[in-house]
Amino acid sequence: MKKITSYSWSILFVTILLGLWEISARLYDKSFLFPSPSAILIRLWELKTELFIHHLPPTALTILIGLSISIMLGSTLAIAMYSKKPIEQAFYPILIASQTIPVIALAPIFVLWFGYSIWSKVAVTVLITFFPITVSVFDGLRSSDRNLRELMLTMGASAKDIFYKLDLPSALPSFFSGLKVAVTLSVIGAAIGEWLGAQAGLGYFSRRMMTQFDSAAVFAPIVLLSAVGIIFFLLVVVLEKHFLQWRNHQ
Amino acid sequence: MMTNKVLEFTNVSFHYQATNASKPTAIFDQVDWHVHEGEFVSIIGPSGYGKSTLFRLVTGLENPDSGEISLNGEVTTKRLGKVGYMPQQDLLMPWRTILENVQLPVELQGGKPTADQIIQLLADFGLAGEENAYPGNLSGGMRQRVSFLRTILTGSNVLLLDEPFSALDAITRLTMQEWLIDQWQKLDKTIVFITHDIDEALFLSDRIFVLAERPVQTIREVIVPLSRPRTMRDLARPELMELKEQLISELRSEARL
């Protein structure tokens, strides 16, 4: 019951916002420029086969592959930086600097390298999600308790024991925070990748509809993209709840 | 009483290296010290006089610059894993259940007790039915008992307890002190107990060691003139009041510096 009341304010706000949008769109009455929410939903329904069968799967796949690569590479780099100081000193500044590169500007080069295949979109997704994952895992590892580490040493723990039984569990909460950020960014990454060159995908479809002045059909895949982001986010929340059960007992 | 020395310092000197923030600090200067098998001894002294360093040396987290430390009659620099250490904060892992926390030293050293045996031990420690709870659910006193059981399960015959009750309220503390003596008598272990509470030291210990100089050259020994079992009322005896006065003035003259 508490959950419902805690969401009710945001539901109310969104409803008012959508209501205002609907009214103003109807008053303006140029649906090819400014479609109403109801028009978007209707278009979404009309395009359902095309969107769900042809365009949703490649985008979802891009997001999944991109995130998996980011998690693997990011965690590996974070662990390497945590275990060897020279690696940290070599990579940390580069990592920060990489974030000042406008990813969108780099995306065309990926198209050049990887062509119109899925890999150019995956590359954009990885580039955009790698940073939050690496930093969150690294910070998580560094947050492990020094006193607990010494206590484990007095129990005869090896470096390996300390890594698996102390450092990794300590990094988990921070990893999940980073993953939540990365999941939302991955949707953006996949969409940007598709704008630049693709044969299918929600981002690609949205852009194609723009050239046809079908603005309701521009919005329809965006609604889907956002739904995909929310679903992936909730999935992470479920995983987090499962792996961090102890946090409910604080 | 002529029993074996389980722990012995011979001519031990130790100092901390200079860091950016501090000069090199000498903590011990040719110190001799020993503890007999089965004893309960306390170490008292103002903060910063080497109590924690003494523990770090005994556990093997640090080794002396010169001199020798022998454990169970054997001089060794590899003492990690051989002495049970109970820290001041309970340092339970919040992501492990009580049972998993207590099992930590068993996991690390491949000890004998099975989960069933540990659950029985938890029950003996007044923690029946808590094995699947998380540390966040337990009170401070319960967490300290879990931490103590974890220390016992290191299997070491020497247990170092570093101000384990300092964060507890007065009543819980009193109960825990009586409980600890009870456990010590059952367990047949040697206990070295750090405290800065003189009453606590008098009530618990056979001998008290006073660290009150910097660097420490001699550790002064005070024998507590009480037989066991003891009650808190024994501390009100004139000879104990006198001993307490004496210890207070000794520590105070140092702490003022």
Interface residues (C-beta under 8 A of the other chain):
Chain A: D145 N147 L148 E150 L151 M152 L153 T154 M155 G156 A157 D161 K165 L166 P169 L172 L244 W246 R247 H249 Q250
Chain B: T59 G60 L61 L80 G81 K82 V83 G84 Y85 P87 Q89 L91 M93 P94 W95 R96 T97 L104 P105 E107 L108 Q109 A133 Y134 G136 N137 T154
